[in-house]
Amino acid sequence: MNYEQRSSPWLVLAVVLAAEVMDLLDATVIAIAGPSVRADLGGGTAFLQWLAAGYTLAFAVGLVTGGRLGDIFGRRRMFLVGAAGFTLMSLLCAVAPGPAWLVAFRVLQGLSGAVLIPQGLGLIKAAFPPEKVGAAFAAFGPVMGLSAVCGPILAGVLVDADLFGTGWRMIFLINVPVGLAALLGAVFVLPRTAERDRSLRLDLPGTALLGGALLLLVFPLVQGRELGWPWWCWAALAAAAPALWAFGRYERRRVRAGRTPLVEPSLLAKRRFNAGLVVGLIFFAGVMGLSLILSVYLQIGLGYGPLRAGLTQAPWAFGTALGAIAAQGLTARFGGRRVLVGGTGVVALGVVWLFFGPSLGVLLPALLVLGIGMGASMAPYFDIVLAAVDPHEVGSASGTLTAAQQVGGAIGVAVLGTAYFSWESLDGVLWLELGLLAVAGALCFLLPARARDVSEEGSAVPVAVAG
């Protein structure tokens, strides 16, 4: 591989991990800080949903194009652009004067993250010799797991501490020194890779079609309740499916014309991959939507402060790390599909446990069990779904699955958030959650029993997971 090595590859890994941590923390802290943000800036209940959904939706749509930007213009350059944009948007989020401004900056922050995050894996592969790449990627699990555990706690500490009178704004201000450090490190340590293909072209119409279709779906789900469900909300929901169909047709025409598509159309002809895509959408919609609702319920429903709410949800993140570790041995013994189905069942057990009341004696063990199931399910998911695709499709499939994870999170925040604020009942949301898990678990049986070894094609590469 041709690149200019400027420093230790482990310093390259440190810079990439700093960016990953910044993105993951930003995705997890907002659930805890949301009620405090709303109390300060005002806005309706939909504002809370947009704080999370706006970021994840922008991240998902931009993610597919973000990796292609690195192929065309160079990964180091795009890493710098993404880190600079993320840092600037964090500062603007911190000084946002009102709800609309904050949501707009969150969307731009998500787009910046979509440019930043995809470059990291390629930079690591360029910096490390082939025999050490696996060791470098192995560092992702503990670091990202620790970030997931610390995110809600950090948010609670920062909001409650009210440093210099900043309150919730400090959850964004803290990104500024981290982002500047990542930028400075990137300038001096990242390799100048030679992996640029100027023959490639961005699929901007495809990106616009996909983004428009998803906005038609998510916007009315978030805003419909507050607006009284006007006719155009129902029209937008009805138009989402034809818009997605138009996107698929455009991508097929792009392939026939010999141009690089945003999503490989042949993937959509594979039943097992489609099943895995739907499983991911439903599963991540459920767990990411429930994370926001529990944060709102603990603070608004039970009157917890941000720090207490963050500490209460810590067992969920800790359980996720435990489940992911346990799943590795279980997958080797029983196969990925059984572990995926079993993990989904354990998540459902944790959800059922939550029905028994709001006391800490119920919440803490229930969230621990829920987290263990989530970690066990996530560990084999990407490998087992990628087993259903051909080797030349793995790159496109990985990006599509990661984007679907984020889209699922945005949809989950919209659907479960609307249900909670409409019914004003956690029990109703928990029943809806169990329904989503049941559908996801049933669809798992359409997946292969075991994943073939596709590590050379990239399935063993860590995938960004939003908290």
N, C-alpha and C positions, 0 to 999 in steps of 0.2 A: 504494500500500500504506500502511495507516494504522499508524504506530508513533511512539513518542516517541524521537527520536534524542538520546542523552545525551552522546555522545563520538564520536571518530573511528571510522569503521567498521573501520579497520585495527587499532585496539585491540580491537574485538570479535573480529576474526579471530585476533588473538594469544591471547585468552582461550580461544577454541574450540580452537585448535591445541594449547594447553597441555593441555587435557583429552584430546585425541586422542593426544598423545604419552604421557601418563601411562598411558592404557589400553593402547596398543600395547607400550610398554616392559614393562608388567606381564605381558602375554601372552607376551613373548619371553624374559624373564630366567629364568622358572621352569624352563625346560628345562635350562639350564646349572646352576642352583642346586639342582635336585632331588636329585642324589646327596648333596650336602652336608647338605641338610635331613634326608634319611633317616638319614644317619650320626649326626646329632645327636639327632633325636627318636625314632628307631626306626621300626617299622612295616614291613609287607611290601612286596613289589614293587607290589602294587595301589595302595599309598599314592602312589607316584610317578605312576601313571596318573591317580589322582583329583586330584592337584595341578593337572594341566592340564585333564583332562576335566570336573571339577566346575565350574571357572570358565567354560569355553567352552559347556558345556551350559546353565548358568544364564543366561549372556549371550544365547544363542540363543533360549531360550524367552521371556526377559524382553524381548528386543529388539522383538518384534512388538507387545507391549503398551506398551513405552516410548514409541514415537512417538505412540501414541494419547493417552497421558497429557499430552503436550505440547499436543495439539490441544484437550484438554478444559480443562486447568488453566493453560495458558500455558507457553511454552517456557522463558522466563527462570526461572520458579519451579521447573520440573522440572530445569533445569540445576543450579540451586543445591542442590536435594534430592539429585540424583545425585552431584554433586561432594562434598557433605558426607558422604554415605554411603560413597563410594569412599575418601575420606580416612580416615574412621573405621575402615573395614574393613581398610585397609592397616596402620593402627596395631595393630589387634587381631591381624592375621596376624603382625606382628613380635613380639608378646609371647605367641603361642600356646604353651601348655604341653605339647601333645601332638599326635599326628597327626590324631586325630578333630577336635580343635578347629581346627586349621589348615585342614583340608578344608572344615569348616563355614563358616569365615570367608571362604575362597576362593569358595564358592558365593554368599554374601551380597555379596561384592565384585563378582562377575559380574552379579548382579541390579542392583547400584548402577550399574555401567557400562552396563547396558541401559537404564537411565533417563537417564543422562547423555549418551551418545554421539548418540542420534537427534535431540537438540534442536539440536545445533550447526549443521547444514545450514540449518534453518529460520531460526535467528538470523542467520546470514550473509546469507541472502536478504532478511531484513527490514532489515538494517543498510546494505546496499549498494544503490546505484541499479542498475537492470537492466543498464545498459551496462558495469558494472564487476564484476558477479557472476562472470563467467567468469574474470577476472583473480584474484579472491579464491580461487576453487576451484582455480586452477592452482597455488597455493601448497601445496596438500595433498600433491601427489606428491613433491617434494623433501624436505619435512619428514618425511613418513611413511617415505620411503625411507631417509633418514639415521637415523631412529629404529630401523628394522629392522636396519641395519648396526651401530649402536652398542649395541643391546640385549644381545646375547650377550657383547660385550666388556665392557660396563659390569657385567654380572652377575659375570663372572670377576674383574674388578678389585675389586669390593666384597667378594666372598666371600674372595678371597685376602688382601686388605688387613686383614680382621678388625678394622675400626675400633672402638676402644673395647671390644673383645671381643665385638662383636655378630655376627660371622661372617655367615651367610646372612641373618640378620634385617635387615641393612641394605638388602637389595633391596626390602623393604617400607617401612622407615623413610624411605627417600629420597622416597617418594611423599607423605609428610606435609607437608613444606614446599612441594612443588610443588602439592599439592591445596589448601593454605591460600592460596597465591598466586592460584590459579585462582578460588577462592571470593571472595577480596577483590576481584580484578579483575572478577568477574561482578557483584558488588554495585554497583560504580561505573560500569561501561562497557556492560553488556548492555542493549539496548533493551527497553522494556516493550511487547511486541507486543500488538496488539488481535486477534490471530488465535486466538480461543477459541470453541469451539462447544460450549455446554453441553447441546445436544440430543443429543450423542453419549454413548454408554454403553460402559463397558469390558466386553469379552467375557471375564469371569472364568471361567465354565464352560469355554469354548473353550480358554483358557490352561491350565486344570487338566487337561483331556483331553489336550492336546498334550504338556504336561510329563510327565504320567503315562505316555503311550505311549513317549516317548523314554527315560524312566527304565527302563521294562520292557526296553528294548533294550540300553542302555548298562550298567546295573548288573550283570547277569549276565556280560557280556563282560569287565568289569574284575575282578569278584570270583570268578567261577566257578573259575578255576584254583587260587587259594589255598584255596578251600573244598572242593575235590575234586569239583566239578561235581555238587552235589546235585540231586535231581529238580526242586526249585522253580526252579533256574536255567533249566532247559530249559522249564519251564512259563511262566516269565516271557518268555523269548524267543518262545515260540509265541503268547503273548497280545499281543505288541507290534503285530502286523499287524491283528488285530481292533480294537485300541484306536485305531489310526490311522484305520481305516475308520469307527469310531464318531465320531471327531472330524470327518471329512469329512461324514458324514451330519448331524451337529449343525449344522455351518456352513451347509449347504444349507437346513435348517429355519429357521435364523436369518434367512437372506436372504428366504425366503418370508414370514416374519413382519414384514418391513420393518425389521429391525434390522441395524446394521453388523456384518459378520462379522470375525473375526480374520484370515482368509485368504479372498480372493475365490474362491468355488467354481468360477466359470467358468474360472479359470486351469487348474484340474485337468482340464478337458475338452480342453485344447489339447495335442496330441501333441508339438509342437515345444518348448513350454515345459516339459512334463514331462520330455522328453529332456534339456533344459538343466539342469533341477533335479537329475536323476540324475547328469549329468556333473559338476556342481559338488560334489555329495555325495561321489562317488567320488574326484574329483581332489583335493579338499581333505582328504579322509580320508587319502589316500596321502601327500601332501607334509607335512601337519602331524603325522601319526603318525610319519613317518620322521624329522622334526626332533627329536622327543623321543628316539627310539631311538638316533640318532646321538650325542646328548648323553650318554646313558647308556653307550653303547658306548665312547666316547672316554674317559670317566672311570672307569667300572668295568671295562670290558674291556681298555683299553690303559693305564690308570693315569695319564691326563692330570689335571693340576690344573684347577680351574674356569677360570682365566685362559687357559691354553693351549687348553682346549676351546673357549672363546669365540672366540679368535683363529683357530682352525682352521676354525670354521664361518662366519667373516666373509665369505669369498668367496661363499658361498651368498647372503647378503643383498645383497652388492655386485652379484653377477650378476643378481639379481632386478631391481634398479634399471636395469641395462644392458638387460636383456631388455624391460622395459616401455617404455624410450625407443625401442629399435629397432622394437618392434611397431607404433608409431604410423604410421611410414612404410610398413611392410610391409602393414599392414591396408588403407591407402588404395590400395595397388597390387594386392594379391592377394585382398582380402576377408577378413573376420574368421574365417570357418570354416577357411580354409587356414592362417591364422596360428595358430589354436587347435590344429588337428591337428599342425602342424609344431612348435609349442612343446611339446606333449605328447610328441612324438617326441624332442625334445632333452632333456627331463627323463629319458626312458627311457635315452638315451645316457649321461647322467650317472650314472644308477643302475648301468648295465652297467659303467661305468668303475670303480665302487667294488668290483667283484668282484676287481680285480687287486691287492688288498692294502691293508694299513693304513698304509703309509708316507706321509709328507707329500707326496712326489712324486706319489702317486696321489690322496690325499684332496683336496688344494687345487684342482687343475685339475678334478677330478670334480665337486666342489661348486660351482665357478664355472659349469661347463656346466649343471649341474642348476638353478642359480639363474637363468641366462639363459633356459632353457626355461620355468621357472615364471613369470618376469616376462612373457615373450612370450605365454604362455597366459592369464594373468590380465587383461592389458590389453584384449583384445577380448571377453572372456567375457560381461560384463554387457550390453554393447550388442548382441551377437549374439543372446543369449537374449531380451532385451526386444523385439527385432524381431518376435518371434513372438506378441506380445500386443497387444490393442487399446489405444488411447490412454487410455481411462478406467481401465484395469487396471494401468497402469505403476507407480503408487504402491504398490499392494499387491504387485505382482510384485517390485519392487525390495526391499521389506522381506522378502519370502519368500525371495528368493535370498540375501540377506545372512544371514538366519537359517540357511538350508540350509548355507551355508559354515561356520558355527560348529558346527552339528550334525555335519557331515562331519568336522570336526576332532576333536570328542569321540569319534565312532565310530572314527576312525583311530587315536587314542591307545589306545582300548580294544582294538581288534583287533590292531594291530601290536605293541602292548605285550605283550598276552597271548601272541602268537606268539613274540616274542623271549624272554620269560622262560620259556616252555615249552620251546622248542627250544634255547635258549642258543646261538644261531647268528645272526650278522648275515646270512649268505648266504641262509638261509631267508626272512628278512624281505625281502631284496632281490628274491627270486623272487616273493613275494607282492605286492610293490610293482609289479613289472613286469606282473603279471596285472591289477592295478587300473588301471594306465595304459592297458593294451591295451583293456580294456572301455570306459574313458572316451573313448579315441580313436575307437573304433568308433561309439559313440553320437553323437559330434560330427557325423557325416554326416547325422543326422536334423535338424540345425539349418539355418537359412537360410544361404545362401552369403555374403550381405552384410547388414549391419544398415541399416535405414532410419533416417532422422534423427529420433530421438525426444528430442533434447536438451531441447526445451521441456517434456517430460513428466518429465525427471529422470534419464534414463539416463546423462547426462554428469556427473552429480554423483558425487563420490568416494564410495566404499563402504569401510567399515572392514574391514580385513583383519587377521586375527590372525596373528601370526608363527608 
